Amino acid sequence: MSTVLESPPVSPASPLLEIEGAIATITLRRPATHNKIEPEDLPVLRGYLADLNANKAVRVIVFRSTGKSFSSGFDLGHLGKAANSTDNAFQTFTDEIENARAVTIARLHGPVYGGSTDLALSCDFRIGVTGMRMFMPAARLGLHYYPHGIRRWVSRLGLGPAKKLFLTSRPIQAEEMLRIGYLDALVEPAQLDAELKTWTDDLLAQAPIPLASIKATLNEVARQEYDEASAHAAYAASLKTRDIGEALAAFAEKRAPVFTGT
């Protein structure tokens, strides 16, 4: 039986990390401010990611939150006070989500705004619910969005949707979020956790080593940073694993493989 390991938060409102088996869950817990991310939350969140990167038993990371909204983004009141540090720390944080070893999923139970639209976009997958919406008001607030966020929006959603969202600040509804590829799945609220389990079950059924290496190569391609040598090395390494032999044996024997990540 899996046990739940809880990382003690800095304060009752700071993000919470829980680990159950191969799945880690990071929960935002500021519902009174629609889970606005405060500067003091960033080192906590980044520390969690660093710990999870080092914990190879964790293969999926789920971002979730409490209250009515997923998150309203970074507290913009701090931008002018720390223009050369705090905003870059948020960019670094979202890059660290994108580059996390484990596969990441954003569980979007409600609206998502501002910087947290990129927090979710940094994840490998986003599961949303009917009735939710999102918008990116950076230009309306006088802010040129941080560079890596813009790159991610264009590489993942395309230039047209990125221009519409950034240059008009218009909110879009769940159905359009699905259509442009922001959401990977859209379900009724009551089905959200069942859908999430379907995704985590599918991910945990894959061999751990190529799951991580293929994710890394796909992200490199999307950022136009593809490296032929590292991709080939990952391919060659996968051929020498115990898991590929187990997968082939399981296929021949018509059974589910038992992967060990070796």
Secondary structure, DSSP 8 states (H G I E B T S, - for coil): ---EEEE--SSTTS-EEEEETTEEEEEE--GGGTT-B-TTHHHHHHHHHHHHHH-TT--EEEEEE-SS-SB--B-GGGTTT-TTTHHHHHHHHHHHHHT-SSEEEEEE-S-EETHHHHHHHHSSEEEEETT-EEE--TGGGT----HHHHHHHHHHH-HHHHHHHHHH---EEHHHHHHTTS-SEEE-GGGHHHHHHHHHHHHHTS-HHHHHHHHHHHHHHHTT---HHHHHHHHHHHTTSHHHHHHHHHHHHTS-------
